[in-house]
Amino acid sequence: MNLDPSPAQQKLIALAREMAVERFAPRADRHDREASFPFDDYDDLRAAGLLALCIPERYGGLGATYETYCLVAEQIAQGSGSTALTFNMHCLTMLMMGELADAMPMSARARERHEQLRSSKFREVVERGVFYGQPHSEPVEQGQTDTALTVGGRRFGTTARKVDGGYVVTGRKFFVSLAGAAPYFATPAIRLGDEPWIERTLYLQVPKDAAGVSFPGEWDPMGMRATVSRDMVLQDVFVPDEAEVLPPGVFGALYNAFPHLSPLTFSATFLGLMQAAYDYTIAYLTGRIPGAPGLLTEVTAKGHAVAEMLFTLETARAVYYRAIAEARVDAPLAAVQRARAAHVTVQRSAVALTQEAIRVCGGRALLRRHPLERYARDARAGALMRPWTQDIATQQAWEFALGIGIANP
C-alpha cells in the first residue's frame, strides 16, 4: 500500500500550500473578524487556475480526482478554514458533473445531453473563472426522502414545477455557504409529480441574480465566519432546462450510491486546521512567534502534550487518507464504514487538538492576535455539518454494523 502522493498530486499540493501560507493566512484574521467573504482569496484561486482544479483536462481543467482534491483542500485549510470549506462546495460541484457523473448509470441519450450541458458549464469556469455554491441544507425537511435518502441529509423541501422550457423553483435553503458571493448555486430540488421520488430529483444551476432569489438574514456565527452562510430563498425562480447540473434522477441516485461523497471532502478542511494548529504550537513554543515566551521551565509537561497532539494528528490523517483512497461510487460497505470512522475521527480530533493547542501555549494563545482561538472556533463546525453530523455518522455506523434501522428499512 503506497500512500505517497503522485508527482502530479505533489505539484498541486505544493501550489496550494504556497498560496495558503503566503496569501490566505495573512488575510484570514480580517475576514474572520468582519465575517466577510474572501473574494481576494478567490481572485488568487482563479489566477492560479485552481477554480478548474476538478475539471477534467479535456475541458481545459487540471483534472484532479476526488482523492487529489481532498489532498489539495487540506493544504488550503492551513491558510484559511473558511476559504477551504467554501472552495469545497465549488469543487464538489465540478466533481459531480465530471468524474462522478461518469461513474453513474444513465441512458445513452441522457449521457449525450449531459456531455453537452457540462461542456458549456466547465468552459465558463475555465474561461471566466466563475464558481459555485451548494445550497443543500433546508430548514423544513419532510417527505419520503427522510428515510429513503440514506446519506443523512434530507434535501427536497425545495420543489420544481415543470413548465415550457424549464422549471419554476420554490424553496428555502439555510447555511448556504458563499451566500450572495458565488455567481451560481448548484441547487437540489424535487420535481412535482407522481413518479418515484428518486426519478424526480433535480440538480439545477441557479444564478445568484436570478429573479426571485434572495439571501436574507444576518451572519454572525461562532466559527467559519468567512463562509458567509446565510439563508437562500427561491420564490418562483425560473430555471431553464439547460441549467441542469446533473440529468434528472442522478442527484438522488448519486448520494445513495456514494453516501460519503461530501462528508469526506468536508473532513479535508478540518484535517488542515489540525495541521495548522499543530504547526503554530511548535512555532510558538520554540520562540518563532513574536511575543511568545518559549518553553521556559515547562519543557517536560508541554513536551508530552505536544507528542500527544502529534499522535492525534497522524492517527486522524492515516485513517482519513485510507478512506479517500478507496472512496468511490458503489463502494463496499466496509469502505463506507471506514469513511464514517475517518470522518468522525477527524471531527473529534480537530476539536480536541485545537483546544489542546491553546492550553499548551498558555493564556496568550487566547488573544486574537494569534490564530489558535480561530482554529478552535472553526473546528467546532465540523461535527454539525450535514449530511454526516457526528451524531448521524455514529448512528449509521452502529446501525449498519448491527443490520438494523436505516441498514434494514
C-alpha positions in Angstrom: 0.0 0.0 0.0 1.6 3.2 -1.2 0.3 6.4 0.4 2.9 8.7 -1.2 1.2 11.3 -3.5 2.0 11.0 -7.2 4.2 13.6 -8.9 1.1 15.4 -10.2 -0.5 15.4 -6.8 2.7 16.7 -5.2 2.8 19.6 -7.7 -0.8 20.6 -6.8 -0.2 20.2 -3.1 2.8 22.4 -3.2 0.9 25.1 -5.1 -2.0 25.0 -2.6 0.4 25.1 0.3 2.3 28.1 -1.1 -1.0 30.0 -1.6 -2.3 29.1 1.8 0.8 30.3 3.6 1.6 33.4 1.5 -1.8 34.7 0.5 -4.7 33.2 2.5 -3.2 33.1 6.0 -2.4 36.8 6.3 -6.0 37.7 5.3 -7.8 35.1 7.4 -8.0 37.1 10.6 -9.6 40.1 8.9 -12.2 38.1 7.1 -12.9 36.3 10.4 -13.4 39.5 12.3 -15.6 41.0 9.6 -17.4 37.8 8.7 -16.7 38.8 5.2 -16.3 36.6 2.1 -12.7 36.2 0.9 -13.1 37.5 -2.6 -9.4 38.2 -2.6 -8.6 34.5 -2.0 -10.9 33.6 -4.9 -9.1 36.0 -7.1 -5.9 34.1 -6.3 -7.5 30.7 -6.9 -8.8 32.0 -10.2 -5.4 33.3 -11.2 -3.7 30.0 -10.3 -6.2 28.0 -12.3 -7.4 26.3 -9.2 -11.1 27.0 -9.8 -10.7 24.5 -12.6 -8.9 22.0 -10.3 -11.6 19.3 -10.6 -12.5 19.9 -14.2 -11.2 17.1 -16.5 -8.2 18.0 -18.6 -10.0 17.5 -21.9 -12.2 20.5 -20.9 -9.2 22.7 -20.0 -9.1 21.9 -16.3 -6.4 20.5 -14.1 -8.0 17.0 -13.9 -7.8 16.5 -10.2 -9.6 13.4 -8.9 -11.7 13.1 -5.8 -8.7 12.0 -3.8 -6.4 14.7 -5.2 -9.0 17.4 -4.4 -9.0 16.2 -0.7 -5.2 16.5 -0.5 -5.3 20.0 -2.0 -8.1 21.2 0.3 -6.1 20.0 3.3 -3.4 22.5 2.3 -5.7 25.4 1.6 -7.3 25.0 5.0 -4.0 25.6 6.7 -4.3 29.2 5.4 -8.0 29.7 5.9 -10.6 27.2 7.0 -13.4 29.3 5.6 -11.8 29.5 2.2 -11.2 25.8 2.1 -14.7 25.0 3.2 -16.3 27.2 0.5 -13.9 26.0 -2.1 -15.2 22.6 -1.3 -18.7 23.5 -2.5 -17.4 24.6 -5.8 -15.0 21.7 -6.4 -17.6 19.1 -5.3 -20.0 20.5 -8.0 -17.3 20.1 -10.6 -16.6 16.5 -9.5 -20.3 15.7 -9.5 -20.6 17.0 -13.1 -17.5 15.2 -14.2 -15.8 12.2 -12.6 -18.7 11.1 -10.5 -21.4 11.5 -13.2 -19.2 9.3 -15.5 -19.4 6.6 -12.9 -23.2 6.7 -12.7 -25.5 4.6 -14.9 -27.6 6.6 -17.3 -29.1 6.2 -20.8 -27.1 7.0 -23.9 -29.4 9.9 -24.6 -29.1 11.3 -21.1 -25.3 10.9 -21.2 -25.1 12.7 -24.5 -27.2 15.6 -23.2 -25.2 15.8 -20.0 -22.0 16.0 -22.1 -23.3 18.9 -24.0 -24.5 20.8 -20.9 -21.5 20.2 -18.7 -19.1 21.2 -21.5 -20.6 24.7 -21.5 -20.6 24.9 -17.7 -17.0 23.7 -17.5 -16.0 26.2 -20.2 -17.4 29.1 -18.2 -15.3 28.1 -15.1 -12.2 27.7 -17.2 -12.5 30.8 -19.3 -14.4 33.2 -16.9 -13.5 31.9 -13.5 -17.0 31.5 -12.2 -17.6 29.4 -9.1 -20.5 27.6 -7.4 -22.2 27.3 -4.0 -24.1 24.3 -2.9 -27.4 25.1 -1.1 -28.1 21.5 0.1 -29.5 22.1 3.6 -33.1 23.0 4.3 -34.9 24.1 7.5 -38.0 22.2 6.5 -37.2 18.5 5.9 -40.2 16.3 5.2 -41.3 13.7 2.8 -40.4 10.2 1.6 -36.7 11.1 1.3 -36.5 11.5 5.1 -35.9 7.7 5.2 -35.2 6.8 1.6 -32.2 9.0 1.1 -29.7 7.2 3.2 -27.0 9.8 3.1 -28.5 11.5 6.2 -29.3 14.9 4.7 -32.9 15.4 3.6 -32.8 17.8 0.7 -36.1 18.1 -1.0 -38.3 20.7 0.6 -37.5 22.7 -2.4 -39.8 21.9 -5.3 -39.6 22.4 -9.1 -42.7 22.7 -11.2 -42.1 21.7 -14.9 -43.1 24.4 -17.4 -42.3 25.0 -21.0 -38.5 25.4 -21.4 -37.6 24.7 -17.8 -38.7 24.7 -14.2 -40.2 27.1 -11.6 -38.3 26.5 -8.4 -39.6 27.5 -4.9 -38.0 26.7 -1.5 -35.8 27.9 1.3 -32.2 26.8 2.0 -30.1 27.5 5.0 -26.5 27.5 6.0 -25.7 28.4 2.3 -22.0 29.0 2.1 -20.9 31.7 -0.4 -24.4 33.3 0.0 -24.6 36.2 -2.4 -21.0 35.7 -3.4 -20.9 32.8 -5.8 -22.2 33.5 -9.4 -24.1 30.2 -9.4 -25.6 27.8 -6.9 -26.0 24.1 -7.7 -29.4 23.6 -6.1 -31.2 20.3 -5.3 -34.9 20.3 -5.8 -37.6 17.7 -6.4 -39.9 17.9 -9.4 -43.6 17.9 -8.6 -45.2 14.7 -9.9 -46.3 11.1 -9.1 -43.3 9.1 -10.2 -40.9 7.5 -7.7 -39.1 10.3 -5.8 -35.6 9.4 -7.0 -36.6 9.9 -10.6 -37.8 13.4 -9.7 -34.6 14.6 -8.0 -33.0 17.6 -9.8 -29.7 19.4 -9.5 -30.0 22.9 -11.1 -27.7 25.8 -11.8 -29.4 28.9 -10.2 -27.7 32.3 -10.8 -27.4 34.4 -7.7 -29.0 37.3 -9.5 -32.0 35.4 -10.9 -35.4 36.9 -10.3 -36.9 35.5 -7.1 -33.5 34.7 -5.4 -32.6 36.4 -2.2 -30.2 35.9 0.7 -31.9 37.3 3.8 -30.7 37.4 7.4 -27.6 38.1 9.3 -24.4 36.1 9.6 -22.6 36.4 12.9 -21.6 32.8 13.9 -19.0 31.5 16.3 -16.8 29.9 13.7 -16.3 29.6 9.9 -17.3 33.2 9.8 -15.9 33.9 6.3 -18.1 31.3 4.7 -20.9 33.8 4.8 -23.6 31.1 5.0 -26.9 33.0 5.1 -30.3 31.6 4.0 -31.2 31.4 0.4 -34.9 32.0 -0.6 -36.1 30.9 -4.0 -39.6 32.3 -4.9 -41.0 31.1 -8.2 -37.5 31.2 -9.8 -37.5 30.2 -13.5 -34.6 27.9 -14.3 -34.2 26.8 -18.0 -33.8 23.1 -18.9 -30.1 23.9 -19.9 -29.4 24.7 -16.3 -29.4 21.0 -15.3 -26.1 20.3 -13.5 -26.9 16.6 -13.5 -29.6 14.7 -15.5 -32.9 14.3 -13.7 -32.8 11.5 -11.2 -29.0 11.3 -11.0 -28.6 13.6 -7.9 -30.6 11.3 -5.6 -29.1 8.2 -7.1 -25.6 9.5 -6.7 -26.0 10.3 -3.0 -27.4 6.8 -2.4 -24.5 5.2 -4.3 -21.8 7.4 -2.7 -23.1 8.4 0.8 -19.7 9.6 1.9 -19.3 11.8 -1.1 -19.5 15.2 0.7 -18.6 14.3 4.3 -15.0 13.2 3.4 -14.4 16.4 1.4 -15.5 18.4 4.4 -13.1 16.5 6.6 -10.1 17.7 4.5 -10.7 21.2 5.8 -10.7 20.1 9.4 -7.6 17.9 9.0 -5.9 21.0 7.6 -7.0 23.0 10.6 -5.4 20.4 12.9 -2.1 20.6 11.0 -2.1 24.4 11.2 -2.8 24.3 14.9 0.0 21.8 15.5 2.5 23.8 13.4 1.6 27.0 15.2 2.0 25.4 18.6 5.5 24.2 17.7 6.4 27.6 16.4 5.1 29.3 19.5 6.8 27.0 21.9 10.1 27.3 20.1 10.0 31.1 20.2 9.4 31.7 16.4 6.3 33.7 17.1 6.8 37.3 18.1 6.0 37.8 21.7 5.9 34.1 22.6 7.7 33.3 25.8 9.2 30.0 24.7 9.3 26.8 26.8 10.9 28.3 30.0 10.6 25.7 32.8 7.7 23.7 31.4 9.6 21.5 28.9 8.5 18.1 30.3 4.8 18.9 30.7 4.5 20.7 27.4 6.7 18.3 25.5 4.4 15.4 26.5 1.4 17.3 25.3 3.0 18.1 22.0 3.7 14.4 21.5 0.1 13.6 22.2 -1.0 16.3 19.7 1.2 14.7 17.1 -0.2 11.2 17.7 -3.8 12.6 17.4 -2.9 14.4 14.1 -1.2 11.4 12.5 -3.8 8.9 13.6 -6.6 11.0 12.1 -4.6 11.5 8.9 -3.8 7.8 8.5 -7.5 6.7 8.7 -8.6 9.7 6.5 -6.1 9.0 3.8 -7.1 5.4 3.5 -10.8 6.5 3.3 -10.2 8.9 0.4 -8.0 6.4 -1.4 -10.9 3.9 -1.6 -13.8 6.4 -1.9 -15.9 5.8 -5.0 -19.4 5.2 -6.3 -20.8 1.9 -5.1 -18.0 1.3 -2.6 -18.4 -1.9 -0.5 -20.0 -1.5 2.9 -16.7 -2.0 4.7 -15.2 1.1 2.9 -18.2 3.2 3.7 -17.9 2.2 7.3 -14.2 3.2 7.3 -15.3 6.5 5.8 -17.7 7.0 8.7 -14.8 6.2 11.1 -12.5 8.6 9.3 -15.0 11.4 9.3 -15.9 11.1 13.0 -12.3 10.7 13.9 -11.3 13.9 12.1 -14.1 15.8 13.6 -13.4 14.7 17.2 -9.7 15.1 16.8 -10.0 18.6 15.3 -11.8 19.9 18.3 -9.5 18.1 20.8 -6.3 19.2 19.1 -7.2 22.8 18.5 -8.4 23.2 22.1 -5.2 21.5 23.4 -3.1 23.8 21.4 -4.5 26.8 23.3 -3.9 25.0 26.6 -0.3 24.1 25.8 0.6 27.6 24.6 -1.0 29.2 27.6 -3.0 32.3 28.3 -1.6 34.5 25.5 -3.0 31.9 23.0 -6.5 33.2 23.8 -5.6 36.6 22.3 -7.0 37.2 18.9 -3.6 38.3 17.5 -2.9 34.5 17.5 -4.8 32.2 15.2 -5.3 29.4 17.7 -8.6 30.7 19.0 -9.9 30.9 15.4 -8.8 27.4 14.7 -10.7 26.2 17.8 -13.8 28.1 16.8 -13.7 26.8 13.2 -13.1 23.2 14.3 -16.4 23.2 16.2 -18.4 23.5 12.9 -17.3 20.1 11.6 -19.4 17.9 13.9 -22.5 19.9 13.0 -22.4 19.7 9.2 -24.9 17.6 7.3 -25.2 15.1 5.7 -23.0 13.4 8.3 -23.1 15.3 11.5 -21.1 13.4 14.1 -24.3 12.0 15.6 -25.7 10.9 12.2 -22.5 9.2 11.2 -22.2 7.5 14.5 -25.7 6.2 14.5 -25.4 5.0 10.9 -22.1 3.2 11.8 -23.7 1.1 14.5 -26.9 0.5 12.6 -25.0 -0.9 9.6 -22.7 -2.9 11.9 -25.8 -4.5 13.5 -28.0 -4.6 10.5 -30.8 -2.6 12.0 -32.6 0.7 11.5 -31.5 2.5 8.3 -29.5 -0.5 7.3 -32.6 -2.7 7.2 -35.5 -0.4 6.2 
